[in-house]
Amino acid sequence: MRKNRSAGIFGGLMLLSWLTIPFIGRQHIKRYLSSTMFISFSMSYEPCKAF
């Protein structure tokens, strides 16, 4: 039960961070896209490794 709850919270936080993209200018998206993708993929792997 606790595993599903923490995974849901973590997934919700990741979704919330991606929902801020429309508020960022196009120039900033192009500048930081590579680091954003790397961090997002590495963070999405983290819950699978931790549990």
TALINSUL-V568718 format. One record per helix or strand of 3 or more residues. SS is the DSSP state (H for helix, E for strand). FROM is the first residue (numbers start at 0). LEN is the number of residues. Records with the same first field share a line. If there is no record, write none. Layout:
BEGIN
SS=FROM-LEN / FROM-LEN
END
This chain:
BEGIN
H=1-17 / 20-3 / 25-25
END
